[in-house]
Amino acid sequence: MAESRVVIGVDSSTQGTKALAVDIDSGDVLGTGRAYHTVSQGNARETDPEQWWGAFTEAVARTGHAHRAEAVSVAGQQHGLVTLDAQGQPVRPALLWNDVRSAPQAARMVEHFGAHWWADRVGSVPTAAFTASKWQWLREREPSALRRITGVRLPHDYLTERLTGEATTDRGDASGTGWWGADGYDQQVLEHLELDPRLLPRVLSPLESAGKVVRDSPLPDGIPVGAGTGDNMAAALGLGLRPGQPVLSLGTSGTVYAVSRSRPGDPSGVVAGFADALGDWLPLSCTLNCTLAVDRLATLLGIDREEVEPDGEAVVLPYLDGERTPNLPYASGLIHGLRHDTTPGQLLQAAYDGAAHSLLDALDEVLASGSVPPDATAPLLLIGGGAQGTAWRETIRRLSGRPVQVPRAQEVVALGAAAQAAALLTEERPDEVARRWRTTDGPCWEPLPRDHATRARITRTQTHATPLLNRPGE
């Protein structure tokens, strides 16, 4: 019997790197590897990019199949600002997507051109998460570092360049910078940022290879390297999404998205008009506070994350790291409506409800912005680490009123990267590869009646608390 053909898909995320060795024909995961990163604490959210490379090589080697790989592709956390010197070494630690110190710079950028201009020009209204805002922060706060920079990259760009020696990116990840428009880098934005386009990587066309492995790694020299993409775009590939199919991802951050044939432009900033990794678009909303915020509250309460109790009246807005949707970068967490009979389990359920409410409000906007009329009866694909938890699943069912499907496939970001690598060899589209692998197969739960009362209670609390939440710290 012939030995299976293998590709490697990599997900370099905020907290760590996951690698999958996948059978090209069946989609079976033959081996997995994992390694972790250190993220600075406090107001800064930074990581030395060298950690990513070390974690990449470790995770790929741990799959046990690196030596057999015929292609590889890397997906990475979006928005991170990586700055390189003339020797290709990091000038400083990378500013990560969830570092909100650049909120004032983002606000000034929006004020300068106007929200409608940004929505029309680049598809998204910049927030503190965007790479452009972080570049502005770096220009203002660290001019000495600025003088040493000869290359500006995103996290997946950095790892791909370490493999191939070529400076490349893809349209999906580039669309999250704030300086990429529908037709490429936007010259007017770059001039405003005083960012020389020669510092930026070449944007590959969909399905184009980034090059071949030429650097020391556990992988065979000379195998093709996929273009790579941002983590959300890779997840869309890994699920083989068709236009209009809704996804809710529960991880360090929470995201909701769907593929669209046309680019949305939302001047409210709720929906980011990202490109996907193919030729379409990926309207998306993201919250900073998701599983980590809920887990933190469970720890403070001294109970397990699944020990939720119903029927509480308290509201928890779990904005422990500021928030992106709603756009409250200076916010902290808030608990309202405590009573003598409020239990720890009810408070924990309120934290789930607060996080889920933000995501589901955003999902309504995402689906309304796309080119396919929203279908309220379509199953909501629930992915990410939180999707495996009963409390998360039941909270989403109750607050959404939708059927919920949880794919059995794990690590869909790395699977999407693997599908992109496989497509280099099979001449299929990556989403076709994923559909052939049946990556969305999994149990589906029928909808529950939508809990309008809880959603209305959270909305009222948000409305009244916003003036308090949105003030910069003194």
C-alpha positions as CSV (number, residue, x, y, z in Angstrom):
1,M,0.0,0.0,0.0
2,A,1.4,3.4,-1.0
3,E,2.5,5.7,1.7
4,S,0.3,8.7,2.3
5,R,1.3,12.2,1.0
6,V,1.7,14.8,3.7
7,V,1.5,18.5,4.0
8,I,2.0,20.7,7.1
9,G,-0.3,23.5,8.2
10,V,0.7,25.9,10.9
11,D,-1.2,28.3,13.1
12,S,1.0,30.8,14.8
13,S,-1.5,32.4,17.3
14,T,-1.3,34.8,20.2
15,Q,-0.4,32.2,22.9
16,G,1.3,29.5,20.9
17,T,1.9,27.6,17.6
18,K,0.0,24.6,16.5
19,A,1.2,22.4,13.6
20,L,-0.7,19.6,11.8
21,A,0.6,17.0,9.5
22,V,-2.3,16.1,7.2
23,D,-2.9,13.4,4.6
24,I,-3.5,15.2,1.3
25,D,-6.0,12.7,0.0
26,S,-8.1,11.9,3.1
27,G,-7.6,15.0,5.3
28,D,-6.7,12.7,8.2
29,V,-4.5,14.4,10.8
30,L,-1.4,12.2,11.0
31,G,0.4,14.2,13.7
32,T,0.2,17.3,15.8
33,G,2.7,19.6,17.4
34,R,2.4,22.5,19.8
35,A,4.7,25.1,21.4
36,Y,4.1,28.2,23.4
37,H,4.9,31.9,23.2
38,T,5.4,34.5,26.0
39,V,3.2,37.6,25.8
40,S,4.2,40.6,27.9
41,Q,1.6,41.6,30.5
42,G,0.2,45.0,31.7
43,N,-0.7,47.6,29.1
44,A,1.7,46.2,26.5
45,R,1.0,43.1,24.5
46,E,4.3,42.2,22.9
47,T,6.2,39.1,21.8
48,D,9.7,38.7,20.4
49,P,9.2,37.3,16.9
50,E,12.2,35.0,17.4
51,Q,9.9,33.1,19.8
52,W,7.5,32.5,16.9
53,W,10.3,30.9,14.8
54,G,11.5,28.8,17.7
55,A,7.9,27.6,18.4
56,F,7.4,27.0,14.7
57,T,10.3,24.7,14.4
58,E,9.4,22.9,17.6
59,A,5.8,22.4,16.7
60,V,6.5,21.2,13.2
61,A,9.1,18.7,14.4
62,R,6.7,17.4,17.0
63,T,4.2,16.4,14.3
64,G,6.6,13.5,13.6
65,H,6.1,13.9,9.9
66,A,8.1,17.0,9.0
67,H,10.6,15.0,7.0
68,R,7.8,13.7,4.8
69,A,6.1,17.0,4.1
70,E,5.7,17.9,0.4
71,A,4.4,21.5,1.1
72,V,3.8,23.8,4.0
73,S,1.8,27.0,4.7
74,V,1.6,29.3,7.7
75,A,-1.4,31.2,9.1
76,G,-0.8,33.8,11.8
77,Q,-2.5,36.2,14.2
78,Q,-3.7,39.3,12.3
79,H,-2.6,42.9,12.7
80,G,0.7,42.4,14.6
81,L,3.4,44.9,13.8
82,V,6.8,43.2,13.1
83,T,9.7,45.6,12.4
84,L,13.0,44.3,10.9
85,D,16.5,45.8,10.5
86,A,18.9,45.5,7.6
87,Q,20.0,42.0,8.7
88,G,16.4,40.8,8.9
89,Q,16.4,40.8,12.8
90,P,13.5,42.2,14.8
91,V,14.2,45.8,15.8
92,R,11.9,45.5,18.9
93,P,9.3,43.0,20.1
94,A,6.2,42.8,17.9
95,L,3.2,44.8,18.9
96,L,0.3,42.3,19.0
97,W,-3.3,42.8,17.8
98,N,-4.6,43.1,21.4
99,D,-2.2,45.8,22.4
100,V,-4.6,48.8,22.7
101,R,-2.0,51.5,23.5
102,S,-2.4,52.9,20.0
103,A,-6.1,53.9,20.6
104,P,-5.3,57.6,20.5
105,Q,-3.5,57.2,17.2
106,A,-6.4,55.3,15.7
107,A,-8.9,57.9,16.8
108,R,-6.7,60.7,15.2
109,M,-6.5,58.7,12.0
110,V,-10.2,58.3,11.8
111,E,-10.7,62.0,12.6
112,H,-8.3,63.1,9.9
113,F,-10.0,61.4,7.0
114,G,-13.4,60.5,8.4
115,A,-15.0,57.1,9.1
116,H,-16.8,57.0,5.7
117,W,-13.5,57.7,3.9
118,W,-11.8,54.7,5.6
119,A,-14.7,52.4,5.0
120,D,-14.8,53.3,1.3
121,R,-11.0,53.3,0.8
122,V,-9.7,50.3,2.8
123,G,-13.0,48.6,3.8
124,S,-12.5,49.1,7.5
125,V,-12.4,51.9,10.1
126,P,-9.1,51.6,12.0
127,T,-9.1,50.7,15.7
128,A,-6.2,50.2,18.1
129,A,-5.9,46.6,16.8
130,F,-4.9,47.6,13.3
131,T,-1.3,47.6,12.2
132,A,-1.5,51.2,10.9
133,S,-2.5,52.4,14.4
134,K,0.5,50.6,15.9
135,W,2.8,52.0,13.3
136,Q,1.7,55.5,14.2
137,W,2.2,54.7,17.9
138,L,5.8,53.5,17.1
139,R,6.5,56.6,15.1
140,E,5.5,58.9,18.0
141,R,6.9,56.9,20.9
142,E,10.1,55.3,19.6
143,P,11.7,57.4,16.9
144,S,15.1,55.8,17.6
145,A,13.7,52.4,16.7
146,L,12.1,53.9,13.6
147,R,15.4,54.9,12.1
148,R,16.6,51.2,12.1
149,I,13.6,49.7,10.4
150,T,14.1,48.4,6.8
151,G,11.2,46.0,6.8
152,V,7.6,45.9,8.1
153,R,5.8,42.6,8.3
154,L,2.8,40.8,9.8
155,P,3.4,37.7,11.9
156,H,2.7,35.2,9.1
157,D,4.8,37.2,6.7
158,Y,7.8,37.0,9.2
159,L,7.6,33.2,9.4
160,T,7.1,32.7,5.7
161,E,10.1,34.9,5.0
162,R,12.2,32.9,7.5
163,L,11.3,29.8,5.4
164,T,11.8,31.2,1.9
165,G,14.0,34.2,2.1
166,E,11.4,36.2,0.2
167,A,9.3,39.1,1.6
168,T,5.7,38.2,0.7
169,T,2.2,38.5,2.2
170,D,-1.3,37.7,1.0
171,R,-4.4,39.9,0.4
172,G,-6.3,38.4,3.4
173,D,-3.8,39.3,6.0
174,A,-2.8,42.6,4.2
175,S,-6.4,43.8,4.4
176,G,-6.1,43.9,8.2
177,T,-3.3,46.5,8.2
178,G,-5.3,49.6,7.4
179,W,-3.0,50.5,4.5
180,W,-4.2,48.0,1.9
181,G,-7.1,48.8,-0.4
182,A,-9.1,46.6,-2.8
183,D,-6.3,47.0,-5.5
184,G,-3.2,46.9,-3.3
185,Y,-1.3,49.2,-0.9
186,D,-3.1,52.5,-0.7
187,Q,-0.6,55.3,-1.5
188,Q,-2.6,58.1,0.2
189,V,-2.7,56.1,3.5
190,L,1.0,55.3,3.2
191,E,1.9,59.0,2.7
192,H,-0.2,59.9,5.7
193,L,1.6,57.3,7.8
194,E,5.0,58.3,6.3
195,L,5.5,54.6,5.5
196,D,7.8,53.9,2.6
197,P,6.1,51.1,0.5
198,R,9.6,49.6,-0.1
199,L,9.5,48.5,3.5
200,L,6.4,46.3,2.8
201,P,6.3,42.7,1.4
202,R,4.9,41.9,-2.0
203,V,1.2,40.9,-2.0
204,L,0.8,37.5,-3.7
205,S,-2.2,36.7,-5.8
206,P,-4.6,34.0,-4.6
207,L,-3.2,30.5,-5.1
208,E,0.4,31.8,-5.7
209,S,3.2,30.2,-3.8
210,A,5.5,32.3,-1.6
211,G,8.5,30.3,-2.7
212,K,10.4,27.2,-1.5
213,V,12.0,26.2,1.8
214,V,15.5,27.4,1.7
215,R,16.3,28.0,5.4
216,D,17.3,25.6,8.2
217,S,14.1,24.0,9.5
218,P,12.7,20.5,10.2
219,L,11.2,20.6,6.7
220,P,12.8,19.2,3.5
221,D,14.7,21.9,1.5
222,G,13.0,22.9,-1.8
223,I,9.3,22.0,-0.9
224,P,6.8,24.7,-1.9
225,V,5.5,27.2,0.7
226,G,2.0,28.5,0.5
227,A,1.2,32.2,0.5
228,G,-0.1,31.9,4.1
229,T,-2.7,34.2,5.5
230,G,-4.3,35.6,8.6
231,D,-5.8,33.3,11.1
232,N,-9.4,34.1,10.4
233,M,-8.9,33.8,6.7
234,A,-7.2,30.4,7.2
235,A,-10.1,29.2,9.3
236,A,-12.5,30.2,6.5
237,L,-10.4,28.1,4.2
238,G,-10.2,25.2,6.6
239,L,-14.0,25.1,6.9
240,G,-14.4,25.4,3.1
241,L,-16.9,28.2,3.7
242,R,-19.5,29.1,1.1
243,P,-20.8,32.7,0.9
244,G,-23.2,33.6,3.7
245,Q,-22.4,30.7,6.0
246,P,-21.9,32.2,9.5
247,V,-19.0,31.3,11.8
248,L,-18.5,32.2,15.4
249,S,-15.0,31.5,16.8
250,L,-14.4,31.3,20.6
251,G,-10.7,31.7,21.4
252,T,-8.5,34.3,23.1
253,S,-10.6,36.7,21.0
254,G,-14.0,36.1,19.7
255,T,-14.7,36.6,16.0
256,V,-17.8,36.3,13.8
257,Y,-17.5,36.3,10.0
258,A,-18.9,35.0,6.7
259,V,-17.6,34.9,3.1
260,S,-19.1,37.6,0.8
261,R,-18.8,38.2,-2.9
262,S,-18.5,41.9,-2.4
263,R,-16.5,44.1,0.0
264,P,-18.5,45.7,2.7
265,G,-17.8,49.2,3.9
266,D,-19.2,49.9,7.4
267,P,-18.5,53.4,8.6
268,S,-19.6,52.5,12.1
269,G,-16.5,50.3,12.4
270,V,-18.4,47.3,13.7
271,V,-17.7,45.2,10.6
272,A,-14.2,45.1,9.1
273,G,-14.2,44.6,5.4
274,F,-11.4,42.1,5.2
275,A,-10.4,40.2,2.1
276,D,-10.4,36.4,2.3
277,A,-7.4,34.3,1.1
278,L,-9.0,33.7,-2.3
279,G,-10.8,36.3,-4.4
280,D,-13.7,37.1,-2.2
281,W,-14.2,39.1,1.0
282,L,-14.6,38.2,4.7
283,P,-16.7,40.8,6.6
284,L,-15.7,40.2,10.2
285,S,-16.2,41.5,13.7
286,C,-13.8,40.8,16.6
287,T,-14.0,41.1,20.4
288,L,-10.9,41.3,22.5
289,N,-12.6,39.5,25.5
290,C,-13.8,36.0,25.0
291,T,-12.7,32.7,26.6
292,L,-9.8,34.2,28.7
293,A,-12.0,36.8,30.2
294,V,-14.7,34.3,31.2
295,D,-12.1,31.8,32.6
296,R,-10.6,34.7,34.6
297,L,-13.9,35.4,36.2
298,A,-14.3,31.7,37.0
299,T,-10.9,31.7,38.7
300,L,-11.8,34.8,40.8
301,L,-15.1,33.1,41.8
302,G,-13.2,29.9,42.7
303,I,-15.4,27.7,40.5
304,D,-15.0,25.6,37.4
305,R,-15.7,27.3,34.0
306,E,-18.7,24.9,33.5
307,E,-20.3,25.6,36.9
308,V,-22.9,28.1,35.6
309,E,-26.3,28.6,37.1
310,P,-29.5,30.0,35.4
311,D,-32.0,32.7,36.4
312,G,-29.6,35.4,37.6
313,E,-30.3,39.1,37.0
314,A,-26.8,40.4,37.2
315,V,-25.0,41.7,34.1
316,V,-21.3,41.3,33.5
317,L,-19.5,43.3,30.8
318,P,-16.2,41.3,30.7
319,Y,-14.0,44.0,29.1
320,L,-10.9,43.0,31.0
321,D,-8.5,44.2,28.3
322,G,-10.5,47.1,26.9
323,E,-12.8,46.2,24.0
324,R,-12.9,46.3,20.2
325,T,-16.6,45.5,19.6
326,P,-18.0,47.7,21.0
327,N,-15.1,50.1,20.5
328,L,-14.2,50.8,24.1
329,P,-10.4,50.6,24.2
330,Y,-10.1,52.2,27.7
331,A,-12.8,50.0,29.3
332,S,-12.4,47.6,32.2
333,G,-14.8,44.9,33.4
334,L,-18.1,45.9,35.0
335,I,-20.6,44.0,37.1
336,H,-24.1,45.4,37.6
337,G,-27.2,44.2,39.4
338,L,-25.7,42.3,42.3
339,R,-28.2,41.1,45.0
340,H,-27.8,39.2,48.3
341,D,-29.1,36.0,46.5
342,T,-26.8,36.3,43.5
343,T,-24.7,33.1,43.3
344,P,-21.2,32.6,41.9
345,G,-22.7,30.4,39.2
346,Q,-25.1,33.1,38.1
347,L,-22.3,35.6,37.9
348,L,-20.3,33.3,35.8
349,Q,-23.2,32.7,33.5
350,A,-23.6,36.5,33.2
351,A,-19.9,36.7,32.0
352,Y,-20.7,34.1,29.3
353,D,-23.8,36.1,28.4
354,G,-21.9,39.4,28.2
355,A,-19.2,38.0,26.0
356,A,-21.6,36.2,23.7
357,H,-23.9,39.2,23.4
358,S,-21.2,41.3,21.9
359,L,-20.4,38.6,19.3
360,L,-24.0,38.0,18.4
361,D,-24.8,41.6,18.0
362,A,-21.8,41.9,15.7
363,L,-22.9,38.7,13.8
364,D,-26.2,40.4,12.8
365,E,-24.2,43.3,11.3
366,V,-21.8,41.0,9.5
367,L,-24.5,39.0,7.9
368,A,-26.4,42.1,6.9
369,S,-23.3,43.6,5.3
370,G,-22.6,40.6,3.0
371,S,-23.8,40.0,-0.6
372,V,-25.9,36.9,0.4
373,P,-29.2,37.6,2.2
374,P,-28.9,36.3,5.8
375,D,-30.6,33.0,6.6
376,A,-31.7,32.9,10.3
377,T,-32.2,29.1,10.0
378,A,-28.7,28.3,8.8
379,P,-26.6,26.5,11.4
380,L,-24.0,28.7,13.1
381,L,-20.6,27.0,12.9
382,L,-19.0,27.2,16.4
383,I,-15.2,26.8,16.4
384,G,-12.3,27.5,18.6
385,G,-11.4,26.2,22.1
386,G,-14.6,27.5,23.6
387,A,-16.7,25.5,21.2
388,Q,-15.9,22.3,23.1
389,G,-17.5,23.7,26.3
390,T,-21.1,23.0,27.1
391,A,-21.6,26.4,28.8
392,W,-20.4,28.3,25.8
393,R,-22.5,26.2,23.3
394,E,-25.7,26.5,25.4
395,T,-25.1,30.2,25.9
396,I,-24.8,30.8,22.1
397,R,-27.8,28.6,21.4
398,R,-30.0,30.5,23.9
399,L,-28.9,34.0,23.0
400,S,-28.8,33.5,19.2
401,G,-31.9,31.4,18.6
402,R,-30.0,29.6,15.9
403,P,-29.1,25.9,15.3
404,V,-25.5,25.4,16.3
405,Q,-23.1,23.0,14.6
406,V,-19.7,22.1,16.1
407,P,-17.3,20.6,13.6
408,R,-15.4,17.6,14.8
409,A,-12.3,18.9,13.1
410,Q,-9.9,20.6,15.6
411,E,-7.5,23.5,14.8
412,V,-9.3,24.7,11.7
413,V,-6.8,27.6,11.3
414,A,-3.9,25.1,10.9
415,L,-6.2,22.9,8.7
416,G,-6.8,25.9,6.5
417,A,-3.1,26.4,6.1
418,A,-2.7,22.7,5.3
419,A,-5.5,23.0,2.7
420,Q,-3.6,25.9,1.2
421,A,-0.4,23.8,1.1
422,A,-2.2,20.8,-0.4
423,A,-3.7,23.0,-3.2
424,L,-0.2,23.8,-4.4
425,L,0.2,20.1,-5.2
426,T,-3.3,19.1,-6.4
427,E,-4.2,22.3,-8.4
428,E,-7.5,22.6,-6.5
429,R,-8.7,25.7,-4.6
430,P,-8.0,25.4,-0.9
431,D,-11.7,25.6,0.0
432,E,-12.4,22.8,-2.3
433,V,-9.7,20.7,-0.6
434,A,-11.3,21.4,2.8
435,R,-14.8,20.4,1.5
436,R,-13.3,17.2,0.2
437,W,-11.8,16.6,3.6
438,R,-15.3,17.2,5.1
439,T,-14.0,19.5,7.8
440,T,-17.4,20.8,9.0
441,D,-18.8,17.4,9.8
442,G,-20.0,17.3,13.4
443,P,-23.0,17.3,15.6
444,C,-25.8,19.9,15.2
445,W,-28.1,21.2,18.0
446,E,-31.5,22.5,17.3
447,P,-32.2,26.2,18.1
448,L,-33.6,27.3,21.4
449,P,-36.1,30.2,21.8
450,R,-34.0,33.4,21.7
451,D,-33.5,34.9,25.1
452,H,-34.6,38.5,24.3
453,A,-34.9,39.5,28.0
454,T,-31.2,38.8,28.8
455,R,-30.0,40.5,25.6
456,A,-32.2,43.6,26.3
457,R,-30.8,43.7,29.9
458,I,-27.2,43.7,28.7
459,T,-27.9,46.3,26.0
460,R,-29.5,48.7,28.6
461,T,-26.4,48.2,30.9
462,Q,-24.0,48.9,28.0
463,T,-25.9,52.0,27.0
464,H,-25.9,53.5,30.5
465,A,-22.3,52.4,31.3
466,T,-20.6,53.6,28.1
467,P,-19.7,57.1,29.3
468,L,-18.0,55.5,32.4
469,L,-16.3,52.7,30.4
470,N,-15.0,54.9,27.6
471,R,-12.8,57.3,29.6
472,P,-9.0,57.0,29.4
473,G,-7.4,56.1,32.7
474,E,-6.3,59.0,34.8
